[in-house]
Each structure stands twice: as C-alpha cells, then as structure tokens.
Amino acid sequence: MYNVKTIIFYSFVITFILLFIFSFEFTKKISKNLFIASLPLSALQDTEINNYDLKPIESFQEDSGSQQEVKKENIITKTVPEYSKQDQIDDILEKIDILNQQITDLRISESMQVESAQIENKNLPEQAPESPVIEEISQETEVNDQLYTNIETIEYSFSGNNPVYPKILISEVQISGLGDEKQEFVELYNPEEKDIDLTGWYLQRKTKTASSYSTFVPNILFSGKKITSKGYFLVAREDFVFVNQADIVVDNPLTEDNSLMLKNPSGEISDKVGWGDAQDYELLATINPLQGKSIGRKIVVGQPYDININLEDFELNQPSPKTINTTYVFVEPTILEPVDLVPPFVNFTLDTLQKSLNITINFTLIDPIGLVSPSGIDSYIFRWQKDLENGAWQEETEQKVDESPISINIQKDFIGEDEKNYYFQVKVKDTAGNESDWLPTIPATTKISLFKKILISEVKTEGQSAKDEFIQLYNPNDILVNLVGFALKKKTSGGIESNLVSTDAFIGTVGPMDYFLIAPQDNDDGTKNYMGEIVPDLRYSGTSFSIADNNTVLLYNADDQLLDKVGFGTAVDFETAPAQNPGENKSIKRSETFSDTDNNEEDFNISGQEDIEAPLIIEDLLE
C-alpha cells in the first residue's frame, strides 16, 4: 500500500505536471495571439481569426479550469485605419505593449515554477535557454485554418522576451522654402551596419501650444518600408520639389517651434528634436530653421552627431535631402561703393529774339544729386544749326571743364545773320563717365532781327477834300520788313497824341527799298476821301481819323520803339525843326536819297500830287 507521504508526493507530482502542461499550452496560445497581433494590418485584411485567439489574458485565466471552450463567431473587419484614426492605432500599440509585458511576467512566473519543480523533482528536464539575438525568423502560422507564411529580416535583439529596436535618427528638417510654404521634409538616418525594417514605426508632432503629440506619419505608411545601412529615408510634403525623392509623402505641415518624435513599434522613442520655442526636446531645443534653410545634424567624422542635446547636435543647413548634411555658411553680402549713375543736364537762358548779329548764348551745366553725391562736370560739346528743317548741325570740339564742378555757367559768343532762326544743343559728361543725350531735346532757339529803320517818306494833309490825304512809308533796308504790330499815330498842335493805325490793326510787309501807302477810310455813305490813283496798302483804323496842318506824324515798331516822326507847320513835336505845312493838293516829301538827318526842315520839301511814288515791284527792282 502506498503510505500517505507517497500519495501526497505523487499527488504533488501529478499536480505539478498538470500545471506544467497547462502553463506550456497557455504560453503557446499567448505566443500565437501575440504573433497575430504583431502581423501587418494588410496581412489580416482577408484573414478570419477564431474567438479563442482573440481572447485577452483574463479570458484565458477564467477558462483555465474549464474543459469546454465557448464558441463564438468573431470576424475581423476588413478595413485599414485611416489617417484620422491614428489616435486609435496609437492606443492599440500601447495595449500591445501592455500585452507584451503581461507575457513577459507570465514567462518569468513560468520560469520560476519550473525552477521550483526542478528543485523538488530532479527527474524533470531543464529548460533550454532562449537565444538573445534572432536575426532571421521563418514563421509558418496557421490562422483560422489558413496557412500564413511571414519571412522578414528583423534587426532587433531581445532583452528577456522584449524586442530591443535599433536607434534611427532624425537627421534633417526643413519647415518652409523661399517661395513655397510646402517645401518641407523630414530626413531619417540609419547609423547601423544593417538595413532596418520600418514596419510599425511612426512619427509624431507637437506644436508650441498643443497639450499632447499628434500623428505626423502613421505606422501604416512605414509598413513594408526599409532604411538601408548608413542610408537615408525621406518624408516630404505633397507638391514639394523633392517629392520624387521621397519614400513617404504626407500633407501634414511643419511650422516654427515644433517638436518631432520618432517611435519604434514598441512605442519607445528612438529620437526626438525640438526647435525654437518647442515644448519638448532633448535637453536644449535647437534654433528655428530660416526660410529656405533646414536644421540638420552636425557631421563629425563622416557621421551625424548625436549627444542627445538638440542645440548641440543640430545646426543651420543648406537643405540636402537624402545626402550628407551641408552646413549653411552665411556669406556677408558685398556692399558696393555707391556709384554716380546719373548723367548731367543743361539749362539754356536765351531770349527768343536778338537785336544784334553778335549774341551771347548762356547755358548752365548741372550734375544732379542722385542716390550718391555727383561726380562733377568733366566736359561738354556745343552744336548749333541755322534753319532747322534744311540746315545741318555744326558741332564744335569737346571742351574740358576745370576742377569738376557740380554746376557751371557757360557763355558762348555767337555771330549770326539778320532775320535768321538759330537752334542750339549741348551734350555734357561727368567725371564718372555718365554722358547725356543732346539737350535740350527740343533745341533752344532764337531769332536775330536787327532794328529796321522804316522812314516816313511823304505826307499829304488835304486835296480835293479835307480828308483827301495819305502817309507813305519807305523801307531803306535790303530785306523785307514785317510791319505787324507797328503803330501810326498823330499829335495835334496842342500835343494830344492818338492813333491813325493801331497796333492791333497794323498788318502787312514792306519789301526792301519799297514803299507802303496808308490812307483814310471811305465815308459811311460810301463816298471816297482819298482820291489818289494808287491803291493804299492799309487804311486808318477809324473812319473819322484824319491829319491836318500843324500836326506831327509818328511811326512805332512792334516793340513800341519810335522809328520816325515828322512835324510840320507849328507842330509842337518834330525832329530838330518842323517842315512846312504841305498846303492844299500838295505834300511834303523826303529827298530822293532818302537822307535822314533827324531834321524835318532839312529832310522834307514841298512836292506836288504827281510826285507820289508807286510801290516798287521786286522784279523791277532786280532789273
């Protein structure tokens, strides 16, 4: 018979064996559940999983003594989470982390139970130690009666039963371009000697005012991606110039004062960087990237620098996605010395009418003040032209100006011809080499018109009637004279002066050495006053105007200059001495030489009606 001790001993052994078997089966199912939970979502989209595989640990514990498994139909929804559900994905990852921890605790408990059983029962086999590093796993897992094969390279090590992921660095960040706000990217760098599978990794972002991190790049976008050894991985903004180089494209923005956090599939922080006034960073935040520039890790001995201090690790970079970082070197802009770029100009001071053949042309050369001080006048060229339409410009030699003044007045002596129009321009250059065009654009112009002596050659005061009279002018010059604006006046014996022909009414020209006849108007009833045969060139301004004995006749030019006057009889105004009154049907007339001694008595003689001279015809004069 078995004694009590033996029964108790065998009962203990049987109980321990049952516990060991249960623990082994329990661990197997938990491992299977973990494997399914770690599968990429894409692998689960078309896979049905039984209810038992999806039970949490608590369900296993509740059913551990039960021989009957509760059968329920459980179907996995075939929907891949959208970016907007990233927070739910993050929660699932955290639950997986908790599940991993529970599995580890159970395995530790199991190990302790095995060790305790080994102490009491030496016949039980020892458990083989776990391999610390798994580089390549070929798993064949049957999920809901379907064979699923998953072969991948994993660069992970295990501490106990928790995977230890290699470190991946955030190596460069650009948040804006010079001309496009979407010129943004995040560059990752793999410092390891082997390629790293990025499945399950994700990037988070936190703004200056946010209370927590939000998804920047969800793990679904990293699924199936790898980063090569010593290589780069680029996340770029949509429509960015580097989008063709990007491994992942997002439409999430980056701004000043942000933080970025890279996490591995276990939810552990692989790297973190904060810039500006970011809330989160490694010890000290680095600077905000300038517009069109990036922040990148310093390159030390050919590798990105990482001492877990953002301010020390990062510096301002010239953007260099997927290539070794390039330090931005600020080049002080070259400040050019101010240069005088404004050419000088000219101002003419010139009367439009000259009374002499010898005239002075006045003009001022000016080097204007622009953005810088003027360099000063260096030289000028003067040119002139007679009769602009038909003439040719006469250009003088260049004239140097001493001491390079900012402005200088120039006086140019010039000799012209009477009754000619002249045009003038100047081209001027400063000491900086700025040269003007010919100025002014519309040339300065003047006309030389000498004083023309027009004489009163004959006067008649009465004939067949009291107003049968005339006054004749003579042009002793060798050029035609324009009489527009002249005035013919009389002065009575009492000294009262009045118009015979007013300035406004005086028109006509008189040819060289020719005559110009002026007579009264006809009466209002049409009867004639002037009875001469020669047709007058001009009539008095008014019908009542008339001259008489003892009057003075005065002639003024257009400048109101007195050209000639004749006083006769007892006139109060005359040249030296008055001439005689003409008398009835007589006139007083200058001598044939048209001498003008400024003595009316000497210059004029009594003449008959028949002596009136007819105006000369130029053709006859030339003959």
PyMOL commands that set and color helices and strands:
alter all, ss='L'
color gray80, all
select helices_A, chain A and resi 4-38+41-44+57-63+83-120+219-222+243-245+310-313+600-603+609-611+618-622
alter helices_A, ss='H'
color red, helices_A
select strands_A, chain A and resi 136-143+146-153+157-159+162-164+169-174+185-189+196-197+202-206+214-217+226-227+232-237+248-250+259-263+269-274+294-297+299-300+303-304+314-318+326-327+345-349+353-354+358-366+377-386+394-395+399-400+407-415+420-430+439-448+455-460+470-474+481-482+487-491+497-501+509-510+515-519+538-539+552-556+562-567+586-590+604-608
alter strands_A, ss='S'
color yellow, strands_A
deselect
rebuild
show_as cartoon
